[in-house]
Amino acid sequence: MKYVIAIRKTKYGYDTHVPALPGCHSQGDTEREAIANTCDAVLTYLDMTQL
């Protein structure tokens, strides 16, 4: 399944969140790092909701 990642540049890097998954967010120093971190956060989120 694919999820939309909302990404915002900040003074310190990039903040992200996944609108379809409440509370699922991440950050990174670069856009690429933020997206990779968010993909990990999505997998963790989905694992935690299946418990």
PDB file of N, H, CA, C and O in Angstrom:
ATOM      1  N   MET A   1       0.844  -1.176   0.000  1.00  0.00           N
ATOM      2  CA  MET A   1       0.000   0.000   0.000  1.00  0.00           C
ATOM      3  C   MET A   1       0.892   1.242   0.000  1.00  0.00           C
ATOM      4  O   MET A   1       1.969   1.240   0.597  1.00  0.00           O
ATOM      5  N   LYS A   2       0.445   2.285  -0.661  1.00  0.00           N
ATOM      6  H   LYS A   2      -0.429   2.287  -1.146  1.00  0.00           H
ATOM      7  CA  LYS A   2       1.201   3.535  -0.717  1.00  0.00           C
ATOM      8  C   LYS A   2       0.539   4.574   0.172  1.00  0.00           C
ATOM      9  O   LYS A   2      -0.687   4.634   0.271  1.00  0.00           O
ATOM     10  N   TYR A   3       1.363   5.390   0.818  1.00  0.00           N
ATOM     11  H   TYR A   3       2.359   5.340   0.738  1.00  0.00           H
ATOM     12  CA  TYR A   3       0.879   6.466   1.676  1.00  0.00           C
ATOM     13  C   TYR A   3       1.502   7.784   1.225  1.00  0.00           C
ATOM     14  O   TYR A   3       2.661   7.826   0.810  1.00  0.00           O
ATOM     15  N   VAL A   4       0.730   8.842   1.309  1.00  0.00           N
ATOM     16  H   VAL A   4      -0.210   8.808   1.646  1.00  0.00           H
ATOM     17  CA  VAL A   4       1.225  10.183   1.016  1.00  0.00           C
ATOM     18  C   VAL A   4       2.059  10.650   2.202  1.00  0.00           C
ATOM     19  O   VAL A   4       1.650  10.507   3.354  1.00  0.00           O
ATOM     20  N   ILE A   5       3.234  11.211   1.910  1.00  0.00           N
ATOM     21  H   ILE A   5       3.565  11.327   0.974  1.00  0.00           H
ATOM     22  CA  ILE A   5       4.089  11.796   2.943  1.00  0.00           C
ATOM     23  C   ILE A   5       4.069  13.305   2.749  1.00  0.00           C
ATOM     24  O   ILE A   5       4.445  13.810   1.691  1.00  0.00           O
ATOM     25  N   ALA A   6       3.627  14.021   3.779  1.00  0.00           N
ATOM     26  H   ALA A   6       3.322  13.611   4.638  1.00  0.00           H
ATOM     27  CA  ALA A   6       3.674  15.482   3.751  1.00  0.00           C
ATOM     28  C   ALA A   6       5.034  15.891   4.305  1.00  0.00           C
ATOM     29  O   ALA A   6       5.425  15.457   5.389  1.00  0.00           O
ATOM     30  N   ILE A   7       5.750  16.723   3.565  1.00  0.00           N
ATOM     31  H   ILE A   7       5.433  17.076   2.684  1.00  0.00           H
ATOM     32  CA  ILE A   7       7.097  17.115   3.973  1.00  0.00           C
ATOM     33  C   ILE A   7       7.204  18.631   3.998  1.00  0.00           C
ATOM     34  O   ILE A   7       6.688  19.326   3.123  1.00  0.00           O
ATOM     35  N   ARG A   8       7.889  19.125   5.023  1.00  0.00           N
ATOM     36  H   ARG A   8       8.309  18.561   5.734  1.00  0.00           H
ATOM     37  CA  ARG A   8       8.021  20.569   5.198  1.00  0.00           C
ATOM     38  C   ARG A   8       9.467  20.892   5.549  1.00  0.00           C
ATOM     39  O   ARG A   8      10.040  20.302   6.465  1.00  0.00           O
ATOM     40  N   LYS A   9      10.052  21.833   4.815  1.00  0.00           N
ATOM     41  H   LYS A   9       9.586  22.313   4.071  1.00  0.00           H
ATOM     42  CA  LYS A   9      11.411  22.281   5.116  1.00  0.00           C
ATOM     43  C   LYS A   9      11.354  23.218   6.310  1.00  0.00           C
ATOM     44  O   LYS A   9      10.516  24.117   6.374  1.00  0.00           O
ATOM     45  N   THR A  10      12.256  22.994   7.249  1.00  0.00           N
ATOM     46  H   THR A  10      12.937  22.264   7.196  1.00  0.00           H
ATOM     47  CA  THR A  10      12.350  23.851   8.423  1.00  0.00           C
ATOM     48  C   THR A  10      13.758  24.425   8.510  1.00  0.00           C
ATOM     49  O   THR A  10      14.623  24.117   7.691  1.00  0.00           O
ATOM     50  N   LYS A  11      13.965  25.247   9.497  1.00  0.00           N
ATOM     51  H   LYS A  11      13.262  25.498  10.162  1.00  0.00           H
ATOM     52  CA  LYS A  11      15.286  25.832   9.722  1.00  0.00           C
ATOM     53  C   LYS A  11      16.329  24.747  10.025  1.00  0.00           C
ATOM     54  O   LYS A  11      17.518  24.935   9.768  1.00  0.00           O
ATOM     55  N   TYR A  12      15.877  23.619  10.568  1.00  0.00           N
ATOM     56  H   TYR A  12      14.911  23.466  10.776  1.00  0.00           H
ATOM     57  CA  TYR A  12      16.793  22.569  11.017  1.00  0.00           C
ATOM     58  C   TYR A  12      16.845  21.346  10.108  1.00  0.00           C
ATOM     59  O   TYR A  12      17.625  20.429  10.366  1.00  0.00           O
ATOM     60  N   GLY A  13      16.044  21.307   9.064  1.00  0.00           N
ATOM     61  H   GLY A  13      15.411  22.051   8.854  1.00  0.00           H
ATOM     62  CA  GLY A  13      16.013  20.149   8.174  1.00  0.00           C
ATOM     63  C   GLY A  13      14.632  19.980   7.572  1.00  0.00           C
ATOM     64  O   GLY A  13      14.058  20.930   7.039  1.00  0.00           O
ATOM     65  N   TYR A  14      14.099  18.767   7.658  1.00  0.00           N
ATOM     66  H   TYR A  14      14.566  17.996   8.091  1.00  0.00           H
ATOM     67  CA  TYR A  14      12.793  18.463   7.079  1.00  0.00           C
ATOM     68  C   TYR A  14      11.947  17.701   8.086  1.00  0.00           C
ATOM     69  O   TYR A  14      12.415  16.752   8.716  1.00  0.00           O
ATOM     70  N   ASP A  15      10.711  18.122   8.230  1.00  0.00           N
ATOM     71  H   ASP A  15      10.331  18.893   7.719  1.00  0.00           H
ATOM     72  CA  ASP A  15       9.729  17.432   9.067  1.00  0.00           C
ATOM     73  C   ASP A  15       8.723  16.766   8.142  1.00  0.00           C
ATOM     74  O   ASP A  15       8.359  17.318   7.104  1.00  0.00           O
ATOM     75  N   THR A  16       8.280  15.578   8.527  1.00  0.00           N
ATOM     76  H   THR A  16       8.576  15.130   9.370  1.00  0.00           H
ATOM     77  CA  THR A  16       7.305  14.860   7.718  1.00  0.00           C
ATOM     78  C   THR A  16       6.191  14.303   8.588  1.00  0.00           C
ATOM     79  O   THR A  16       6.355  14.112   9.793  1.00  0.00           O
ATOM     80  N   HIS A  17       5.062  14.048   7.957  1.00  0.00           N
ATOM     81  H   HIS A  17       4.929  14.202   6.978  1.00  0.00           H
ATOM     82  CA  HIS A  17       4.000  13.279   8.602  1.00  0.00           C
ATOM     83  C   HIS A  17       3.187  12.575   7.519  1.00  0.00           C
ATOM     84  O   HIS A  17       3.194  12.958   6.349  1.00  0.00           O
ATOM     85  N   VAL A  18       2.490  11.537   7.958  1.00  0.00           N
ATOM     86  H   VAL A  18       2.485  11.226   8.908  1.00  0.00           H
ATOM     87  CA  VAL A  18       1.668  10.737   7.052  1.00  0.00           C
ATOM     88  C   VAL A  18       0.218  10.991   7.445  1.00  0.00           C
ATOM     89  O   VAL A  18      -0.246  10.455   8.451  1.00  0.00           O
ATOM     90  N   PRO A  19      -0.510  11.803   6.667  1.00  0.00           N
ATOM     91  CA  PRO A  19      -1.877  12.174   7.039  1.00  0.00           C
ATOM     92  C   PRO A  19      -2.808  10.985   7.299  1.00  0.00           C
ATOM     93  O   PRO A  19      -3.698  11.079   8.145  1.00  0.00           O
ATOM     94  N   ALA A  20      -2.620   9.888   6.598  1.00  0.00           N
ATOM     95  H   ALA A  20      -1.897   9.812   5.911  1.00  0.00           H
ATOM     96  CA  ALA A  20      -3.503   8.726   6.759  1.00  0.00           C
ATOM     97  C   ALA A  20      -3.225   7.929   8.035  1.00  0.00           C
ATOM     98  O   ALA A  20      -4.021   7.071   8.417  1.00  0.00           O
ATOM     99  N   LEU A  21      -2.092   8.213   8.696  1.00  0.00           N
ATOM    100  H   LEU A  21      -1.445   8.910   8.386  1.00  0.00           H
ATOM    101  CA  LEU A  21      -1.704   7.471   9.896  1.00  0.00           C
ATOM    102  C   LEU A  21      -1.482   8.464  11.043  1.00  0.00           C
ATOM    103  O   LEU A  21      -0.374   8.974  11.207  1.00  0.00           O
ATOM    104  N   PRO A  22      -2.503   8.737  11.820  1.00  0.00           N
ATOM    105  CA  PRO A  22      -2.394   9.729  12.898  1.00  0.00           C
ATOM    106  C   PRO A  22      -1.216   9.444  13.833  1.00  0.00           C
ATOM    107  O   PRO A  22      -1.054   8.333  14.338  1.00  0.00           O
ATOM    108  N   GLY A  23      -0.408  10.471  14.044  1.00  0.00           N
ATOM    109  H   GLY A  23      -0.539  11.373  13.633  1.00  0.00           H
ATOM    110  CA  GLY A  23       0.738  10.349  14.941  1.00  0.00           C
ATOM    111  C   GLY A  23       1.991   9.802  14.284  1.00  0.00           C
ATOM    112  O   GLY A  23       3.030   9.685  14.934  1.00  0.00           O
ATOM    113  N   CYS A  24       1.909   9.466  13.008  1.00  0.00           N
ATOM    114  H   CYS A  24       1.065   9.561  12.480  1.00  0.00           H
ATOM    115  CA  CYS A  24       3.072   8.928  12.297  1.00  0.00           C
ATOM    116  C   CYS A  24       3.828  10.090  11.659  1.00  0.00           C
ATOM    117  O   CYS A  24       3.365  10.695  10.692  1.00  0.00           O
ATOM    118  N   HIS A  25       4.989  10.386  12.214  1.00  0.00           N
ATOM    119  H   HIS A  25       5.365   9.894  13.000  1.00  0.00           H
ATOM    120  CA  HIS A  25       5.784  11.501  11.711  1.00  0.00           C
ATOM    121  C   HIS A  25       7.257  11.208  11.912  1.00  0.00           C
ATOM    122  O   HIS A  25       7.624  10.286  12.641  1.00  0.00           O
ATOM    123  N   SER A  26       8.095  11.993  11.266  1.00  0.00           N
ATOM    124  H   SER A  26       7.797  12.742  10.675  1.00  0.00           H
ATOM    125  CA  SER A  26       9.532  11.812  11.386  1.00  0.00           C
ATOM    126  C   SER A  26      10.220  13.098  10.961  1.00  0.00           C
ATOM    127  O   SER A  26       9.580  14.131  10.763  1.00  0.00           O
ATOM    128  N   GLN A  27      11.535  13.014  10.826  1.00  0.00           N
ATOM    129  H   GLN A  27      12.055  12.175  10.987  1.00  0.00           H
ATOM    130  CA  GLN A  27      12.313  14.169  10.395  1.00  0.00           C
ATOM    131  C   GLN A  27      13.644  13.688   9.847  1.00  0.00           C
ATOM    132  O   GLN A  27      13.989  12.512   9.966  1.00  0.00           O
ATOM    133  N   GLY A  28      14.388  14.605   9.246  1.00  0.00           N
ATOM    134  H   GLY A  28      14.108  15.560   9.149  1.00  0.00           H
ATOM    135  CA  GLY A  28      15.721  14.287   8.746  1.00  0.00           C
ATOM    136  C   GLY A  28      16.458  15.553   8.382  1.00  0.00           C
ATOM    137  O   GLY A  28      15.856  16.610   8.193  1.00  0.00           O
ATOM    138  N   ASP A  29      17.775  15.434   8.285  1.00  0.00           N
ATOM    139  H   ASP A  29      18.264  14.575   8.438  1.00  0.00           H
ATOM    140  CA  ASP A  29      18.591  16.587   7.914  1.00  0.00           C
ATOM    141  C   ASP A  29      18.416  16.944   6.439  1.00  0.00           C
ATOM    142  O   ASP A  29      18.508  18.112   6.062  1.00  0.00           O
ATOM    143  N   THR A  30      18.163  15.933   5.610  1.00  0.00           N
ATOM    144  H   THR A  30      18.088  14.984   5.917  1.00  0.00           H
ATOM    145  CA  THR A  30      17.921  16.146   4.183  1.00  0.00           C
ATOM    146  C   THR A  30      16.540  15.604   3.828  1.00  0.00           C
ATOM    147  O   THR A  30      15.948  14.841   4.592  1.00  0.00           O
ATOM    148  N   GLU A  31      16.039  15.999   2.678  1.00  0.00           N
ATOM    149  H   GLU A  31      16.519  16.619   2.057  1.00  0.00           H
ATOM    150  CA  GLU A  31      14.734  15.499   2.237  1.00  0.00           C
ATOM    151  C   GLU A  31      14.769  13.979   2.073  1.00  0.00           C
ATOM    152  O   GLU A  31      13.838  13.280   2.474  1.00  0.00           O
ATOM    153  N   ARG A  32      15.836  13.484   1.487  1.00  0.00           N
ATOM    154  H   ARG A  32      16.592  14.051   1.161  1.00  0.00           H
ATOM    155  CA  ARG A  32      15.976  12.034   1.283  1.00  0.00           C
ATOM    156  C   ARG A  32      15.993  11.285   2.622  1.00  0.00           C
ATOM    157  O   ARG A  32      15.340  10.251   2.766  1.00  0.00           O
ATOM    158  N   GLU A  33      16.739  11.808   3.595  1.00  0.00           N
ATOM    159  H   GLU A  33      17.269  12.648   3.478  1.00  0.00           H
ATOM    160  CA  GLU A  33      16.799  11.178   4.916  1.00  0.00           C
ATOM    161  C   GLU A  33      15.433  11.209   5.600  1.00  0.00           C
ATOM    162  O   GLU A  33      15.025  10.229   6.223  1.00  0.00           O
ATOM    163  N   ALA A  34      14.732  12.329   5.484  1.00  0.00           N
ATOM    164  H   ALA A  34      15.063  13.125   4.978  1.00  0.00           H
ATOM    165  CA  ALA A  34      13.408  12.447   6.099  1.00  0.00           C
ATOM    166  C   ALA A  34      12.434  11.439   5.499  1.00  0.00           C
ATOM    167  O   ALA A  34      11.642  10.839   6.226  1.00  0.00           O
ATOM    168  N   ILE A  35      12.482  11.248   4.198  1.00  0.00           N
ATOM    169  H   ILE A  35      13.125  11.736   3.608  1.00  0.00           H
ATOM    170  CA  ILE A  35      11.599  10.280   3.548  1.00  0.00           C
ATOM    171  C   ILE A  35      11.953   8.862   3.984  1.00  0.00           C
ATOM    172  O   ILE A  35      11.061   8.066   4.277  1.00  0.00           O
ATOM    173  N   ALA A  36      13.239   8.538   4.029  1.00  0.00           N
ATOM    174  H   ALA A  36      13.964   9.185   3.791  1.00  0.00           H
ATOM    175  CA  ALA A  36      13.662   7.205   4.477  1.00  0.00           C
ATOM    176  C   ALA A  36      13.224   6.962   5.918  1.00  0.00           C
ATOM    177  O   ALA A  36      12.728   5.884   6.245  1.00  0.00           O
ATOM    178  N   ASN A  37      13.407   7.962   6.778  1.00  0.00           N
ATOM    179  H   ASN A  37      13.810   8.838   6.512  1.00  0.00           H
ATOM    180  CA  ASN A  37      12.995   7.830   8.177  1.00  0.00           C
ATOM    181  C   ASN A  37      11.484   7.656   8.288  1.00  0.00           C
ATOM    182  O   ASN A  37      10.999   6.909   9.139  1.00  0.00           O
ATOM    183  N   THR A  38      10.750   8.341   7.436  1.00  0.00           N
ATOM    184  H   THR A  38      11.143   8.948   6.746  1.00  0.00           H
ATOM    185  CA  THR A  38       9.293   8.232   7.460  1.00  0.00           C
ATOM    186  C   THR A  38       8.841   6.853   6.997  1.00  0.00           C
ATOM    187  O   THR A  38       7.879   6.306   7.537  1.00  0.00           O
ATOM    188  N   CYS A  39       9.514   6.289   6.017  1.00  0.00           N
ATOM    189  H   CYS A  39      10.295   6.733   5.579  1.00  0.00           H
ATOM    190  CA  CYS A  39       9.186   4.920   5.584  1.00  0.00           C
ATOM    191  C   CYS A  39       9.379   3.949   6.741  1.00  0.00           C
ATOM    192  O   CYS A  39       8.553   3.060   6.946  1.00  0.00           O
ATOM    193  N   ASP A  40      10.457   4.110   7.498  1.00  0.00           N
ATOM    194  H   ASP A  40      11.128   4.833   7.332  1.00  0.00           H
ATOM    195  CA  ASP A  40      10.673   3.273   8.686  1.00  0.00           C
ATOM    196  C   ASP A  40       9.574   3.499   9.716  1.00  0.00           C
ATOM    197  O   ASP A  40       9.094   2.553  10.341  1.00  0.00           O
ATOM    198  N   ALA A  41       9.177   4.759   9.888  1.00  0.00           N
ATOM    199  H   ALA A  41       9.567   5.527   9.381  1.00  0.00           H
ATOM    200  CA  ALA A  41       8.123   5.080  10.857  1.00  0.00           C
ATOM    201  C   ALA A  41       6.791   4.446  10.449  1.00  0.00           C
ATOM    202  O   ALA A  41       6.038   3.979  11.304  1.00  0.00           O
ATOM    203  N   VAL A  42       6.499   4.429   9.150  1.00  0.00           N
ATOM    204  H   VAL A  42       7.111   4.809   8.456  1.00  0.00           H
ATOM    205  CA  VAL A  42       5.257   3.809   8.665  1.00  0.00           C
ATOM    206  C   VAL A  42       5.268   2.310   8.976  1.00  0.00           C
ATOM    207  O   VAL A  42       4.272   1.771   9.458  1.00  0.00           O
ATOM    208  N   LEU A  43       6.377   1.644   8.706  1.00  0.00           N
ATOM    209  H   LEU A  43       7.186   2.082   8.314  1.00  0.00           H
ATOM    210  CA  LEU A  43       6.464   0.209   8.993  1.00  0.00           C
ATOM    211  C   LEU A  43       6.290  -0.065  10.482  1.00  0.00           C
ATOM    212  O   LEU A  43       5.589  -1.001  10.865  1.00  0.00           O
ATOM    213  N   THR A  44       6.920   0.741  11.314  1.00  0.00           N
ATOM    214  H   THR A  44       7.490   1.502  11.003  1.00  0.00           H
ATOM    215  CA  THR A  44       6.780   0.588  12.765  1.00  0.00           C
ATOM    216  C   THR A  44       5.345   0.844  13.189  1.00  0.00           C
ATOM    217  O   THR A  44       4.790   0.094  13.991  1.00  0.00           O
ATOM    218  N   TYR A  45       4.746   1.886  12.662  1.00  0.00           N
ATOM    219  H   TYR A  45       5.196   2.496  12.010  1.00  0.00           H
ATOM    220  CA  TYR A  45       3.355   2.223  12.974  1.00  0.00           C
ATOM    221  C   TYR A  45       2.435   1.049  12.637  1.00  0.00           C
ATOM    222  O   TYR A  45       1.598   0.655  13.448  1.00  0.00           O
ATOM    223  N   LEU A  46       2.597   0.498  11.446  1.00  0.00           N
ATOM    224  H   LEU A  46       3.278   0.818  10.787  1.00  0.00           H
ATOM    225  CA  LEU A  46       1.740  -0.607  11.015  1.00  0.00           C
ATOM    226  C   LEU A  46       1.974  -1.855  11.866  1.00  0.00           C
ATOM    227  O   LEU A  46       1.025  -2.571  12.187  1.00  0.00           O
ATOM    228  N   ASP A  47       3.219  -2.117  12.231  1.00  0.00           N
ATOM    229  H   ASP A  47       3.989  -1.536  11.970  1.00  0.00           H
ATOM    230  CA  ASP A  47       3.515  -3.252  13.120  1.00  0.00           C
ATOM    231  C   ASP A  47       2.853  -3.067  14.475  1.00  0.00           C
ATOM    232  O   ASP A  47       2.298  -4.015  15.029  1.00  0.00           O
ATOM    233  N   MET A  48       2.908  -1.858  15.011  1.00  0.00           N
ATOM    234  H   MET A  48       3.359  -1.087  14.560  1.00  0.00           H
ATOM    235  CA  MET A  48       2.353  -1.586  16.339  1.00  0.00           C
ATOM    236  C   MET A  48       0.825  -1.672  16.343  1.00  0.00           C
ATOM    237  O   MET A  48       0.234  -2.067  17.348  1.00  0.00           O
ATOM    238  N   THR A  49       0.189  -1.312  15.247  1.00  0.00           N
ATOM    239  H   THR A  49       0.669  -0.991  14.431  1.00  0.00           H
ATOM    240  CA  THR A  49      -1.274  -1.351  15.212  1.00  0.00           C
ATOM    241  C   THR A  49      -1.808  -2.765  15.019  1.00  0.00           C
ATOM    242  O   THR A  49      -3.003  -3.004  15.195  1.00  0.00           O
ATOM    243  N   GLN A  50      -0.940  -3.697  14.661  1.00  0.00           N
ATOM    244  H   GLN A  50       0.031  -3.503  14.518  1.00  0.00           H
ATOM    245  CA  GLN A  50      -1.367  -5.084  14.476  1.00  0.00           C
ATOM    246  C   GLN A  50      -1.225  -5.911  15.751  1.00  0.00           C
ATOM    247  O   GLN A  50      -1.623  -7.075  15.775  1.00  0.00           O
ATOM    248  N   LEU A  51      -0.669  -5.331  16.803  1.00  0.00           N
ATOM    249  H   LEU A  51      -0.346  -4.385  16.783  1.00  0.00           H
ATOM    250  CA  LEU A  51      -0.486  -6.077  18.061  1.00  0.00           C
ATOM    251  C   LEU A  51      -1.781  -6.342  18.758  1.00  0.00           C
ATOM    252  O   LEU A  51      -1.794  -6.956  19.825  1.00  0.00           O
TER     253      LEU A  51
END
